[in-house]
């Protein structure tokens, strides 16, 4: 029903958030639109879905976890991104990440270290570069 509403009202989401179990991420990816600019894969092992996301959202800034995704990390992250956008500001990933490091409680710190921010996502950078080079050939 949400997809029908978006299509009917000509709305193309630019921020996509997947929460929940990793075995459901494929359903989120199936519904992605090329308009996606920020994609948060907040489930376990979201890092392994980079290629699938970039095949649809070719220029997306992807946040993902290499290991376990947890709500006590995802929620402050979502709130920080939302508030930055609500204020009409550009997202400065290094600054936002430093702020999140201060917010995330010590018990979740170890798991937060497994999250990969867009500005350090070498896997996504490699895939984007590979695609560009491949298209030129």
N, CA, C and O atoms as a printed pandas DataFrame, in Angstrom:
     atom_number atom_name residue_name chain_id  residue_number  x_coord  y_coord  z_coord
0              1         N          UNK        A               1    0.809   -1.195    0.000
1              2        CA          UNK        A               1    0.000    0.000    0.000
2              3         C          UNK        A               1    0.859    1.267    0.000
3              4         O          UNK        A               1    0.511    2.272   -0.622
4              5         N          UNK        A               2    1.987    1.196    0.711
5              6        CA          UNK        A               2    2.875    2.361    0.734
6              7         C          UNK        A               2    3.402    2.645   -0.671
7              8         O          UNK        A               2    3.418    3.797   -1.105
8              9         N          UNK        A               3    3.830    1.613   -1.376
9             10        CA          UNK        A               3    4.323    1.818   -2.741
10            11         C          UNK        A               3    3.251    2.429   -3.631
11            12         O          UNK        A               3    3.535    3.335   -4.414
12            13         N          UNK        A               4    2.016    1.939   -3.515
13            14        CA          UNK        A               4    0.915    2.498   -4.304
14            15         C          UNK        A               4    0.721    3.980   -3.991
15            16         O          UNK        A               4    0.532    4.791   -4.898
16            17         N          UNK        A               5    0.769    4.326   -2.715
17            18        CA          UNK        A               5    0.614    5.726   -2.297
18            19         C          UNK        A               5    1.726    6.598   -2.899
19            20         O          UNK        A               5    1.459    7.676   -3.428
20            21         N          UNK        A               6    2.967    6.120   -2.812
21            22        CA          UNK        A               6    4.098    6.890   -3.341
22            23         C          UNK        A               6    3.958    7.099   -4.844
23            24         O          UNK        A               6    4.192    8.198   -5.347
24            25         N          UNK        A               7    3.579    6.049   -5.555
25            26        CA          UNK        A               7    3.428    6.143   -7.009
26            27         C          UNK        A               7    2.284    7.092   -7.362
27            28         O          UNK        A               7    2.426    7.955   -8.229
28            29         N          UNK        A               8    1.151    6.924   -6.682
29            30        CA          UNK        A               8   -0.018    7.764   -6.948
30            31         C          UNK        A               8    0.285    9.238   -6.737
31            32         O          UNK        A               8   -0.208   10.089   -7.477
32            33         N          UNK        A               9    1.083    9.538   -5.741
33            34        CA          UNK        A               9    1.385   10.931   -5.405
34            35         C          UNK        A               9    2.716   11.405   -5.972
35            36         O          UNK        A               9    3.212   12.469   -5.600
36            37         N          UNK        A              10    3.288   10.619   -6.866
37            38        CA          UNK        A              10    4.539   10.971   -7.540
38            39         C          UNK        A              10    5.644   11.337   -6.535
39            40         O          UNK        A              10    6.331   12.347   -6.688
40            41         N          UNK        A              11    5.794   10.499   -5.514
41            42        CA          UNK        A              11    6.815   10.707   -4.484
42            43         C          UNK        A              11    7.919    9.679   -4.686
43            44         O          UNK        A              11    7.664    8.476   -4.739
44            45         N          UNK        A              12    9.138   10.167   -4.798
45            46        CA          UNK        A              12   10.301    9.290   -4.962
46            47         C          UNK        A              12   11.192    9.441   -3.722
47            48         O          UNK        A              12   11.858   10.464   -3.570
48            49         N          UNK        A              13   11.213    8.444   -2.842
49            50        CA          UNK        A              13   11.998    8.551   -1.602
50            51         C          UNK        A              13   13.495    8.734   -1.869
51            52         O          UNK        A              13   14.062    8.119   -2.772
52            53         N          UNK        A              14   14.110    9.585   -1.070
53            54        CA          UNK        A              14   15.555    9.787   -1.178
54            55         C          UNK        A              14   16.299    9.199    0.014
55            56         O          UNK        A              14   17.508    8.981   -0.057
56            57         N          UNK        A              15   15.587    8.940    1.109
57            58        CA          UNK        A              15   16.184    8.306    2.288
58            59         C          UNK        A              15   15.428    7.011    2.521
59            60         O          UNK        A              15   14.207    7.006    2.683
60            61         N          UNK        A              16   16.166    5.920    2.536
61            62        CA          UNK        A              16   15.569    4.599    2.717
62            63         C          UNK        A              16   16.221    3.946    3.931
63            64         O          UNK        A              16   17.445    3.910    4.050
64            65         N          UNK        A              17   15.391    3.437    4.823
65            66        CA          UNK        A              17   15.889    2.814    6.045
66            67         C          UNK        A              17   15.357    1.396    6.120
67            68         O          UNK        A              17   14.146    1.177    6.118
68            69         N          UNK        A              18   16.259    0.441    6.185
69            70        CA          UNK        A              18   15.850   -0.945    6.427
70            71         C          UNK        A              18   16.144   -1.273    7.876
71            72         O          UNK        A              18   17.290   -1.214    8.322
72            73         N          UNK        A              19   15.109   -1.616    8.596
73            74        CA          UNK        A              19   15.228   -2.089    9.973
74            75         C          UNK        A              19   14.642   -3.481   10.023
75            76         O          UNK        A              19   13.759   -3.813    9.232
76            77         N          UNK        A              20   15.107   -4.272   10.913
77            78        CA          UNK        A              20   14.578   -5.621   11.040
78            79         C          UNK        A              20   15.649   -6.636   10.724
79            80         O          UNK        A              20   16.833   -6.313   10.634
80            81         N          UNK        A              21   15.220   -7.844   10.559
81            82        CA          UNK        A              21   16.163   -8.943   10.370
82            83         C          UNK        A              21   16.791   -8.922    8.971
83            84         O          UNK        A              21   16.191   -8.451    8.005
84            85         N          UNK        A              22   17.997   -9.440    8.898
85            86        CA          UNK        A              22   18.743   -9.429    7.640
86            87         C          UNK        A              22   18.078  -10.284    6.563
87            88         O          UNK        A              22   18.236  -10.009    5.373
88            89         N          UNK        A              23   17.340  -11.312    6.961
89            90        CA          UNK        A              23   16.702  -12.137    5.939
90            91         C          UNK        A              23   15.552  -11.405    5.241
91            92         O          UNK        A              23   15.002  -11.912    4.263
92            93         N          UNK        A              24   15.188  -10.227    5.730
93            94        CA          UNK        A              24   14.159   -9.424    5.067
94            95         C          UNK        A              24   14.725   -8.294    4.216
95            96         O          UNK        A              24   13.968   -7.613    3.523
96            97         N          UNK        A              25   16.037   -8.078    4.251
97            98        CA          UNK        A              25   16.612   -6.952    3.511
98            99         C          UNK        A              25   16.366   -7.073    2.012
99           100         O          UNK        A              25   16.273   -6.062    1.317
100          101         N          UNK        A              26   16.259   -8.297    1.511
101          102        CA          UNK        A              26   16.018   -8.482    0.073
102          103         C          UNK        A              26   14.693   -7.846   -0.358
103          104         O          UNK        A              26   14.566   -7.374   -1.488
104          105         N          UNK        A              27   13.705   -7.835    0.548
105          106        CA          UNK        A              27   12.409   -7.234    0.220
106          107         C          UNK        A              27   12.507   -5.710    0.174
107          108         O          UNK        A              27   11.836   -5.061   -0.629
108          109         N          UNK        A              28   13.342   -5.150    1.034
109          110        CA          UNK        A              28   13.567   -3.704    0.981
110          111         C          UNK        A              28   14.299   -3.346   -0.306
111          112         O          UNK        A              28   13.930   -2.390   -0.988
112          113         N          UNK        A              29   15.324   -4.105   -0.636
113          114        CA          UNK        A              29   16.112   -3.834   -1.836
114          115         C          UNK        A              29   15.245   -3.960   -3.087
115          116         O          UNK        A              29   15.399   -3.175   -4.023
116          117         N          UNK        A              30   14.336   -4.938   -3.116
117          118        CA          UNK        A              30   13.437   -5.100   -4.267
118          119         C          UNK        A              30   12.578   -3.862   -4.508
119          120         O          UNK        A              30   12.149   -3.610   -5.635
120          121         N          UNK        A              31   12.325   -3.089   -3.447
121          122        CA          UNK        A              31   11.447   -1.926   -3.552
122          123         C          UNK        A              31   12.202   -0.607   -3.689
123          124         O          UNK        A              31   11.575    0.451   -3.759
124          125         N          UNK        A              32   13.531   -0.647   -3.729
125          126        CA          UNK        A              32   14.311    0.582   -3.877
126          127         C          UNK        A              32   14.011    1.248   -5.206
127          128         O          UNK        A              32   13.680    0.594   -6.195
128          129         N          UNK        A              33   14.135    2.553   -5.201
129          130        CA          UNK        A              33   14.015    3.340   -6.426
130          131         C          UNK        A              33   15.343    4.049   -6.667
131          132         O          UNK        A              33   16.079    4.306   -5.714
132          133         N          UNK        A              34   15.661    4.365   -7.900
133          134        CA          UNK        A              34   16.913    5.061   -8.199
134          135         C          UNK        A              34   17.054    6.409   -7.494
135          136         O          UNK        A              34   18.155    6.958   -7.434
136          137         N          UNK        A              35   15.974    6.942   -6.969
137          138        CA          UNK        A              35   16.006    8.233   -6.272
138          139         C          UNK        A              35   16.712    8.158   -4.918
139          140         O          UNK        A              35   16.990    9.194   -4.315
140          141         N          UNK        A              36   17.005    6.956   -4.431
141          142        CA          UNK        A              36   17.628    6.791   -3.116
142          143         C          UNK        A              36   19.003    7.434   -3.030
143          144         O          UNK        A              36   19.902    7.093   -3.799
144          145         N          UNK        A              37   19.166    8.358   -2.098
145          146        CA          UNK        A              37   20.446    9.051   -1.899
146          147         C          UNK        A              37   21.140    8.611   -0.609
147          148         O          UNK        A              37   22.369    8.577   -0.541
148          149         N          UNK        A              38   20.345    8.275    0.415
149          150        CA          UNK        A              38   20.879    7.754    1.668
150          151         C          UNK        A              38   20.158    6.445    1.944
151          152         O          UNK        A              38   18.930    6.402    2.004
152          153         N          UNK        A              39   20.928    5.384    2.110
153          154        CA          UNK        A              39   20.350    4.073    2.391
154          155         C          UNK        A              39   20.991    3.551    3.665
155          156         O          UNK        A              39   22.204    3.350    3.725
156          157         N          UNK        A              40   20.166    3.332    4.682
157          158        CA          UNK        A              40   20.629    2.753    5.940
158          159         C          UNK        A              40   20.187    1.303    5.982
159          160         O          UNK        A              40   18.995    1.003    6.050
160          161         N          UNK        A              41   21.158    0.410    5.942
161          162        CA          UNK        A              41   20.875   -1.013    6.099
162          163         C          UNK        A              41   21.154   -1.353    7.550
163          164         O          UNK        A              41   22.262   -1.752    7.907
164          165         N          UNK        A              42   20.126   -1.187    8.390
165          166        CA          UNK        A              42   20.292   -1.306    9.834
166          167         C          UNK        A              42   20.158   -2.707   10.367
167          168         O          UNK        A              42   19.994   -2.896   11.572
168          169         N          UNK        A              43   20.225   -3.693    9.500
169          170        CA          UNK        A              43   20.133   -5.072    9.956
170          171         C          UNK        A              43   21.524   -5.708    9.961
171          172         O          UNK        A              43   22.489   -5.133    9.458
172          173         N          UNK        A              44   21.601   -6.890   10.534
173          174        CA          UNK        A              44   22.884   -7.605   10.608
174          175         C          UNK        A              44   23.443   -7.840    9.205
175          176         O          UNK        A              44   22.719   -8.253    8.299
176          177         N          UNK        A              45   24.727   -7.576    9.040
177          178        CA          UNK        A              45   25.412   -7.880    7.796
178          179         C          UNK        A              45   24.957   -7.092    6.584
179          180         O          UNK        A              45   25.146   -7.543    5.455
180          181         N          UNK        A              46   24.367   -5.935    6.788
181          182        CA          UNK        A              46   23.906   -5.122    5.667
182          183         C          UNK        A              46   25.012   -4.792    4.677
183          184         O          UNK        A              46   24.747   -4.534    3.503
184          185         N          UNK        A              47   26.253   -4.802    5.153
185          186        CA          UNK        A              47   27.415   -4.504    4.313
186          187         C          UNK        A              47   27.496   -5.451    3.111
187          188         O          UNK        A              47   28.043   -5.095    2.068
188          189         N          UNK        A              48   26.951   -6.648    3.268
189          190        CA          UNK        A              48   27.029   -7.646    2.196
190          191         C          UNK        A              48   26.029   -7.375    1.073
191          192         O          UNK        A              48   26.009   -8.091    0.072
192          193         N          UNK        A              49   25.207   -6.349    1.236
193          194        CA          UNK        A              49   24.204   -6.014    0.219
194          195         C          UNK        A              49   24.559   -4.753   -0.565
195          196         O          UNK        A              49   23.712   -4.212   -1.277
196          197         N          UNK        A              50   25.781   -4.284   -0.447
197          198        CA          UNK        A              50   26.186   -3.040   -1.123
198          199         C          UNK        A              50   25.933   -3.088   -2.620
199          200         O          UNK        A              50   25.362   -2.157   -3.187
200          201         N          UNK        A              51   26.351   -4.156   -3.252
201          202        CA          UNK        A              51   26.238   -4.242   -4.705
202          203         C          UNK        A              51   24.785   -4.172   -5.157
203          204         O          UNK        A              51   24.463   -3.481   -6.124
204          205         N          UNK        A              52   23.902   -4.892   -4.453
205          206        CA          UNK        A              52   22.494   -4.891   -4.815
206          207         C          UNK        A              52   21.897   -3.487   -4.697
207          208         O          UNK        A              52   21.107   -3.070   -5.545
208          209         N          UNK        A              53   22.275   -2.765   -3.649
209          210        CA          UNK        A              53   21.772   -1.398   -3.470
210          211         C          UNK        A              53   22.302   -0.498   -4.584
211          212         O          UNK        A              53   21.541    0.259   -5.187
212          213         N          UNK        A              54   23.596   -0.578   -4.854
213          214        CA          UNK        A              54   24.205    0.305   -5.853
214          215         C          UNK        A              54   23.766    0.007   -7.283
215          216         O          UNK        A              54   23.880    0.867   -8.156
216          217         N          UNK        A              55   23.269   -1.193   -7.530
217          218        CA          UNK        A              55   22.723   -1.487   -8.857
218          219         C          UNK        A              55   21.456   -0.677   -9.114
219          220         O          UNK        A              55   21.114   -0.404  -10.264
220          221         N          UNK        A              56   20.760   -0.294   -8.046
221          222        CA          UNK        A              56   19.516    0.471   -8.190
222          223         C          UNK        A              56   19.752    1.947   -7.882
223          224         O          UNK        A              56   19.363    2.820   -8.659
224          225         N          UNK        A              57   20.384    2.218   -6.760
225          226        CA          UNK        A              57   20.662    3.591   -6.308
226          227         C          UNK        A              57   22.147    3.849   -6.544
227          228         O          UNK        A              57   22.956    3.734   -5.623
228          229         N          UNK        A              58   22.495    4.191   -7.759
229          230        CA          UNK        A              58   23.893    4.208   -8.179
230          231         C          UNK        A              58   24.777    5.206   -7.436
231          232         O          UNK        A              58   25.994    5.032   -7.374
232          233         N          UNK        A              59   24.178    6.242   -6.876
233          234        CA          UNK        A              59   24.989    7.254   -6.199
234          235         C          UNK        A              59   24.641    7.369   -4.715
235          236         O          UNK        A              59   24.872    8.406   -4.093
236          237         N          UNK        A              60   24.085    6.298   -4.159
237          238        CA          UNK        A              60   23.625    6.339   -2.767
238          239         C          UNK        A              60   24.777    6.380   -1.774
239          240         O          UNK        A              60   25.838    5.798   -2.002
240          241         N          UNK        A              61   24.550    7.073   -0.681
241          242        CA          UNK        A              61   25.431    7.036    0.481
242          243         C          UNK        A              61   24.879    5.925    1.359
243          244         O          UNK        A              61   23.753    6.016    1.848
244          245         N          UNK        A              62   25.663    4.885    1.556
245          246        CA          UNK        A              62   25.168    3.698    2.253
246          247         C          UNK        A              62   25.810    3.584    3.628
247          248         O          UNK        A              62   27.026    3.698    3.781
248          249         N          UNK        A              63   24.956    3.356    4.625
249          250        CA          UNK        A              63   25.411    3.060    5.983
250          251         C          UNK        A              63   25.009    1.611    6.234
251          252         O          UNK        A              63   23.859    1.232    6.015
252          253         N          UNK        A              64   25.951    0.816    6.690
253          254        CA          UNK        A              64   25.646   -0.590    6.930
254          255         C          UNK        A              64   26.542   -1.138    8.023
255          256         O          UNK        A              64   27.567   -0.552    8.370
256          257         N          UNK        A              65   26.131   -2.272    8.553
257          258        CA          UNK        A              65   26.928   -2.949    9.568
258          259         C          UNK        A              65   27.588   -4.176    8.948
259          260         O          UNK        A              65   26.981   -4.890    8.150
260          261         N          UNK        A              66   28.826   -4.403    9.328
261          262        CA          UNK        A              66   29.504   -5.621    8.886
262          263         C          UNK        A              66   29.074   -6.817    9.733
263          264         O          UNK        A              66   29.216   -7.965    9.313
264          265         N          UNK        A              67   28.559   -6.546   10.907
265          266        CA          UNK        A              67   28.157   -7.611   11.836
266          267         C          UNK        A              67   26.706   -7.419   12.264
267          268         O          UNK        A              67   25.789   -7.525   11.449
268          269         N          UNK        A              68   26.511   -7.137   13.539
269          270        CA          UNK        A              68   25.169   -7.058   14.119
270          271         C          UNK        A              68   24.639   -5.625   14.075
271          272         O          UNK        A              68   25.321   -4.687   14.487
272          273         N          UNK        A              69   23.422   -5.470   13.573
273          274        CA          UNK        A              69   22.748   -4.175   13.600
274          275         C          UNK        A              69   21.812   -4.144   14.796
275          276         O          UNK        A              69   21.048   -5.083   15.017
276          277         N          UNK        A              70   21.871   -3.064   15.565
277          278        CA          UNK        A              70   21.016   -3.008   16.760
278          279         C          UNK        A              70   20.303   -1.661   16.867
279          280         O          UNK        A              70   20.796   -0.631   16.407
280          281         N          UNK        A              71   19.128   -1.706   17.490
281          282        CA          UNK        A              71   18.286   -0.522   17.623
282          283         C          UNK        A              71   18.925    0.612   18.387
283          284         O          UNK        A              71   18.691    1.777   18.068
284          285         N          UNK        A              72   19.739    0.297   19.404
285          286        CA          UNK        A              72   20.352    1.368   20.199
286          287         C          UNK        A              72   21.417    2.125   19.412
287          288         O          UNK        A              72   21.927    3.144   19.879
288          289         N          UNK        A              73   21.751    1.641   18.239
289          290        CA          UNK        A              73   22.640    2.372   17.324
290          291         C          UNK        A              73   21.802    2.992   16.202
291          292         O          UNK        A              73   21.984    4.159   15.855
292          293         N          UNK        A              74   20.894    2.210   15.646
293          294        CA          UNK        A              74   20.082    2.680   14.524
294          295         C          UNK        A              74   19.237    3.897   14.888
295          296         O          UNK        A              74   19.150    4.847   14.110
296          297         N          UNK        A              75   18.623    3.874   16.055
297          298        CA          UNK        A              75   17.725    4.976   16.424
298          299         C          UNK        A              75   18.449    6.315   16.545
299          300         O          UNK        A              75   17.983    7.296   15.965
300          301         N          UNK        A              76   19.577    6.405   17.276
301          302        CA          UNK        A              76   20.284    7.695   17.308
302          303         C          UNK        A              76   20.774    8.127   15.915
303          304         O          UNK        A              76   20.819    9.318   15.606
304          305         N          UNK        A              77   21.134    7.152   15.093
305          306        CA          UNK        A              77   21.593    7.460   13.744
306          307         C          UNK        A              77   20.449    8.048   12.920
307          308         O          UNK        A              77   20.617    9.071   12.256
308          309         N          UNK        A              78   19.296    7.402   12.966
309          310        CA          UNK        A              78   18.124    7.878   12.235
310          311         C          UNK        A              78   17.726    9.267   12.735
311          312         O          UNK        A              78   17.431   10.158   11.939
312          313         N          UNK        A              79   17.721    9.443   14.045
313          314        CA          UNK        A              79   17.357   10.750   14.618
314          315         C          UNK        A              79   18.332   11.844   14.177
315          316         O          UNK        A              79   17.907   12.949   13.843
316          317         N          UNK        A              80   19.618   11.550   14.173
317          318        CA          UNK        A              80   20.623   12.550   13.769
318          319         C          UNK        A              80   20.477   12.929   12.304
319          320         O          UNK        A              80   20.543   14.108   11.956
320          321         N          UNK        A              81   20.282   11.949   11.457
321          322        CA          UNK        A              81   20.116   12.210   10.026
322          323         C          UNK        A              81   18.837   13.014    9.794
323          324         O          UNK        A              81   18.838   14.004    9.063
324          325         N          UNK        A              82   17.752   12.578   10.423
325          326        CA          UNK        A              82   16.464   13.258   10.263
326          327         C          UNK        A              82   16.532   14.708   10.724
327          328         O          UNK        A              82   16.038   15.605   10.041
328          329         N          UNK        A              83   17.141   14.936   11.879
329          330        CA          UNK        A              83   17.221   16.303   12.405
330          331         C          UNK        A              83   18.085   17.190   11.512
331          332         O          UNK        A              83   17.753   18.354   11.287
332          333         N          UNK        A              84   19.179   16.652   11.010
333          334        CA          UNK        A              84   20.040   17.423   10.108
334          335         C          UNK        A              84   19.260   17.834    8.860
335          336         O          UNK        A              84   19.323   18.986    8.430
336          337         N          UNK        A              85   18.533   16.890    8.289
337          338        CA          UNK        A              85   17.752   17.186    7.086
338          339         C          UNK        A              85   16.587   18.126    7.394
339          340         O          UNK        A              85   16.266   19.001    6.590
340          341         N          UNK        A              86   15.954   17.948    8.554
341          342        CA          UNK        A              86   14.837   18.819    8.945
342          343         C          UNK        A              86   15.286   20.272    9.047
343          344         O          UNK        A              86   14.534   21.189    8.716
344          345         N          UNK        A              87   16.520   20.473    9.509
345          346        CA          UNK        A              87   17.073   21.819    9.639
346          347         C          UNK        A              87   17.559   22.382    8.297
347          348         O          UNK        A              87   18.022   23.520    8.224
348          349         N          UNK        A              88   17.448   21.575    7.245
349          350        CA          UNK        A              88   17.850   22.027    5.917
350          351         C          UNK        A              88   19.352   22.050    5.709
351          352         O          UNK        A              88   19.848   22.728    4.809
352          353         N          UNK        A              89   20.072   21.315    6.531
353          354        CA          UNK        A              89   21.535   21.294    6.436
354          355         C          UNK        A              89   22.000   20.104    5.598
355          356         O          UNK        A              89   21.322   19.080    5.505
356          357         N          UNK        A              90   23.170   20.267    4.996
357          358        CA          UNK        A              90   23.822   19.150    4.321
358          359         C          UNK        A              90   24.374   18.201    5.374
359          360         O          UNK        A              90   24.748   18.617    6.471
360          361         N          UNK        A              91   24.418   16.932    5.027
361          362        CA          UNK        A              91   24.986   15.962    5.963
362          363         C          UNK        A              91   26.485   15.906    5.761
363          364         O          UNK        A              91   26.972   15.620    4.667
364          365         N          UNK        A              92   27.202   16.178    6.821
365          366        CA          UNK        A              92   28.654   16.066    6.848
366          367         C          UNK        A              92   28.945   14.754    7.575
367          368         O          UNK        A              92   28.926   14.709    8.805
368          369         N          UNK        A              93   29.215   13.692    6.822
369          370        CA          UNK        A              93   29.345   12.363    7.415
370          371         C          UNK        A              93   30.417   12.283    8.496
371          372         O          UNK        A              93   30.145   11.723    9.558
372          373         N          UNK        A              94   31.620   12.811    8.284
373          374        CA          UNK        A              94   32.620   12.717    9.365
374          375         C          UNK        A              94   32.153   13.399   10.653
375          376         O          UNK        A              94   32.365   12.868   11.743
376          377         N          UNK        A              95   31.523   14.566   10.538
377          378        CA          UNK        A              95   31.033   15.285   11.716
378          379         C          UNK        A              95   29.885   14.520   12.382
379          380         O          UNK        A              95   29.869   14.360   13.602
380          381         N          UNK        A              96   28.930   14.050   11.581
381          382        CA          UNK        A              96   27.811   13.297   12.119
382          383         C          UNK        A              96   28.299   12.043   12.838
383          384         O          UNK        A              96   27.779   11.687   13.896
384          385         N          UNK        A              97   29.291   11.380   12.267
385          386        CA          UNK        A              97   29.815   10.146   12.863
386          387         C          UNK        A              97   30.494   10.428   14.205
387          388         O          UNK        A              97   30.357    9.652   15.151
388          389         N          UNK        A              98   31.220   11.532   14.279
389          390        CA          UNK        A              98   31.847   11.912   15.549
390          391         C          UNK        A              98   30.789   12.202   16.609
391          392         O          UNK        A              98   30.963   11.840   17.773
392          393         N          UNK        A              99   29.703   12.847   16.217
393          394        CA          UNK        A              99   28.609   13.120   17.155
394          395         C          UNK        A              99   27.968   11.815   17.620
395          396         O          UNK        A              99   27.636   11.667   18.796
396          397         N          UNK        A             100   27.795   10.876   16.702
397          398        CA          UNK        A             100   27.204    9.590   17.065
398          399         C          UNK        A             100   28.108    8.814   18.022
399          400         O          UNK        A             100   27.624    8.146   18.936
400          401         N          UNK        A             101   29.410    8.904   17.811
401          402        CA          UNK        A             101   30.351    8.223   18.714
402          403         C          UNK        A             101   30.179    8.691   20.147
403          404         O          UNK        A             101   30.360    7.912   21.083
404          405         N          UNK        A             102   29.831    9.958   20.326
405          406        CA          UNK        A             102   29.616   10.506   21.670
406          407         C          UNK        A             102   28.271   10.061   22.251
407          408         O          UNK        A             102   28.134    9.907   23.464
408          409         N          UNK        A             103   27.291    9.859   21.388
409          410        CA          UNK        A             103   25.941    9.511   21.832
410          411         C          UNK        A             103   25.810    8.024   22.177
411          412         O          UNK        A             103   25.164    7.654   23.157
412          413         N          UNK        A             104   26.434    7.187   21.355
413          414        CA          UNK        A             104   26.279    5.737   21.519
414          415         C          UNK        A             104   26.857    5.314   22.860
415          416         O          UNK        A             104   28.010    5.603   23.178
416          417         N          UNK        A             105   26.048    4.637   23.623
417          418        CA          UNK        A             105   26.460    4.205   24.957
418          419         C          UNK        A             105   27.577    3.173   24.874
419          420         O          UNK        A             105   27.706    2.464   23.876
420          421         N          UNK        A             106   28.375    3.096   25.920
421          422        CA          UNK        A             106   29.557    2.238   25.933
422          423         C          UNK        A             106   29.236    0.774   25.654
423          424         O          UNK        A             106   30.048    0.080   25.043
424          425         N          UNK        A             107   28.084    0.289   26.082
425          426        CA          UNK        A             107   27.740   -1.116   25.855
426          427         C          UNK        A             107   27.538   -1.424   24.365
427          428         O          UNK        A             107   27.721   -2.564   23.937
428          429         N          UNK        A             108   27.162   -0.415   23.581
429          430        CA          UNK        A             108   26.953   -0.611   22.146
430          431         C          UNK        A             108   28.150   -0.140   21.328
431          432         O          UNK        A             108   28.155   -0.297   20.107
432          433         N          UNK        A             109   29.155    0.428   21.970
433          434        CA          UNK        A             109   30.319    1.003   21.270
434          435         C          UNK        A             109   30.996   -0.017   20.360
435          436         O          UNK        A             109   31.361    0.295   19.227
436          437         N          UNK        A             110   31.161   -1.234   20.864
437          438        CA          UNK        A             110   31.836   -2.261   20.071
438          439         C          UNK        A             110   31.063   -2.574   18.792
439          440         O          UNK        A             110   31.657   -2.749   17.728
440          441         N          UNK        A             111   29.756   -2.644   18.900
441          442        CA          UNK        A             111   28.929   -2.924   17.720
442          443         C          UNK        A             111   28.875   -1.697   16.787
443          444         O          UNK        A             111   28.792   -1.853   15.569
444          445         N          UNK        A             112   28.921   -0.494   17.352
445          446        CA          UNK        A             112   28.945    0.718   16.530
446          447         C          UNK        A             112   30.196    0.736   15.654
447          448         O          UNK        A             112   30.153    1.217   14.521
448          449         N          UNK        A             113   31.287    0.226   16.162
449          450        CA          UNK        A             113   32.531    0.180   15.387
450          451         C          UNK        A             113   32.407   -0.701   14.147
451          452         O          UNK        A             113   33.205   -0.574   13.219
452          453         N          UNK        A             114   31.413   -1.593   14.122
453          454        CA          UNK        A             114   31.184   -2.444   12.954
454          455         C          UNK        A             114   30.317   -1.774   11.892
455          456         O          UNK        A             114   30.161   -2.301   10.791
456          457         N          UNK        A             115   29.755   -0.614   12.223
457          458        CA          UNK        A             115   28.983    0.141   11.233
458          459         C          UNK        A             115   29.957    0.896   10.325
459          460         O          UNK        A             115   30.959    1.446   10.782
460          461         N          UNK        A             116   29.643    0.906    9.049
461          462        CA          UNK        A             116   30.502    1.563    8.065
462          463         C          UNK        A             116   29.785    2.810    7.558
463          464         O          UNK        A             116   28.737    2.707    6.920
464          465         N          UNK        A             117   30.348    3.997    7.841
465          466        CA          UNK        A             117   29.725    5.230    7.353
466          467         C          UNK        A             117   30.037    5.438    5.870
467          468         O          UNK        A             117   31.012    4.889    5.357
468          469         N          UNK        A             118   29.219    6.221    5.191
469          470        CA          UNK        A             118   29.441    6.452    3.758
470          471         C          UNK        A             118   30.834    6.968    3.409
471          472         O          UNK        A             118   31.391    6.575    2.385
472          473         N          UNK        A             119   31.406    7.837    4.236
473          474        CA          UNK        A             119   32.704    8.415    3.899
474          475         C          UNK        A             119   33.855    7.434    4.105
475          476         O          UNK        A             119   34.986    7.727    3.717
476          477         N          UNK        A             120   33.591    6.283    4.705
477          478        CA          UNK        A             120   34.632    5.260    4.889
478          479         C          UNK        A             120   34.242    3.935    4.248
479          480         O          UNK        A             120   34.859    2.905    4.521
480          481         N          UNK        A             121   33.230    3.959    3.406
481          482        CA          UNK        A             121   32.726    2.733    2.825
482          483         C          UNK        A             121   33.522    2.391    1.564
483          484         O          UNK        A             121   33.103    2.692    0.447
484          485         N          UNK        A             122   34.662    1.765    1.768
485          486        CA          UNK        A             122   35.552    1.445    0.658
486          487         C          UNK        A             122   34.929    0.432   -0.303
487          488         O          UNK        A             122   35.211    0.448   -1.501
488          489         N          UNK        A             123   34.082   -0.448    0.232
489          490        CA          UNK        A             123   33.402   -1.410   -0.635
490          491         C          UNK        A             123   32.507   -0.702   -1.627
491          492         O          UNK        A             123   32.525   -1.021   -2.816
492          493         N          UNK        A             124   31.720    0.258   -1.156
493          494        CA          UNK        A             124   30.828    1.014   -2.044
494          495         C          UNK        A             124   31.637    1.854   -3.027
495          496         O          UNK        A             124   31.289    1.933   -4.205
496          497         N          UNK        A             125   32.704    2.476   -2.557
497          498        CA          UNK        A             125   33.555    3.284   -3.430
498          499         C          UNK        A             125   34.153    2.422   -4.542
499          500         O          UNK        A             125   34.185    2.836   -5.701
500          501         N          UNK        A             126   34.625    1.231   -4.193
501          502        CA          UNK        A             126   35.179    0.323   -5.194
502          503         C          UNK        A             126   34.116   -0.052   -6.220
503          504         O          UNK        A             126   34.375   -0.008   -7.423
504          505         N          UNK        A             127   32.921   -0.422   -5.755
505          506        CA          UNK        A             127   31.855   -0.821   -6.672
506          507         C          UNK        A             127   31.437    0.323   -7.589
507          508         O          UNK        A             127   31.190    0.107   -8.775
508          509         N          UNK        A             128   31.356    1.540   -7.051
509          510        CA          UNK        A             128   30.999    2.705   -7.879
510          511         C          UNK        A             128   32.066    2.949   -8.939
511          512         O          UNK        A             128   31.749    3.186  -10.104
512          513         N          UNK        A             129   33.320    2.892   -8.535
513          514        CA          UNK        A             129   34.431    3.107   -9.471
514          515         C          UNK        A             129   34.461    2.029  -10.536
515          516         O          UNK        A             129   34.643    2.324  -11.717
516          517         N          UNK        A             130   34.285    0.789  -10.131
517          518        CA          UNK        A             130   34.265   -0.328  -11.071
518          519         C          UNK        A             130   33.164   -0.143  -12.118
519          520         O          UNK        A             130   33.383   -0.379  -13.306
520          521         N          UNK        A             131   31.994    0.277  -11.671
521          522        CA          UNK        A             131   30.876    0.509  -12.579
522          523         C          UNK        A             131   31.205    1.604  -13.577
523          524         O          UNK        A             131   30.921    1.460  -14.766
524          525         N          UNK        A             132   31.796    2.689  -13.119
525          526        CA          UNK        A             132   32.153    3.803  -13.997
526          527         C          UNK        A             132   33.163    3.346  -15.047
527          528         O          UNK        A             132   33.008    3.640  -16.232
528          529         N          UNK        A             133   34.190    2.633  -14.613
529          530        CA          UNK        A             133   35.231    2.154  -15.539
530          531         C          UNK        A             133   34.647    1.172  -16.529
531          532         O          UNK        A             133   34.968    1.224  -17.716
532          533         N          UNK        A             134   33.788    0.272  -16.054
533          534        CA          UNK        A             134   33.172   -0.720  -16.925
534          535         C          UNK        A             134   32.296   -0.073  -17.991
535          536         O          UNK        A             134   32.273   -0.515  -19.139
536          537         N          UNK        A             135   31.581    0.971  -17.605
537          538        CA          UNK        A             135   30.706    1.658  -18.560
538          539         C          UNK        A             135   31.499    2.390  -19.629
539          540         O          UNK        A             135   31.035    2.529  -20.761
540          541         N          UNK        A             136   32.703    2.862  -19.276
541          542        CA          UNK        A             136   33.542    3.566  -20.258
542          543         C          UNK        A             136   34.114    2.613  -21.278
543          544         O          UNK        A             136   34.382    3.002  -22.414
544          545         N          UNK        A             137   34.305    1.361  -20.882
545          546        CA          UNK        A             137   34.856    0.368  -21.815
546          547         C          UNK        A             137   33.761   -0.136  -22.671
547          548         O          UNK        A             137   33.991   -0.983  -23.534
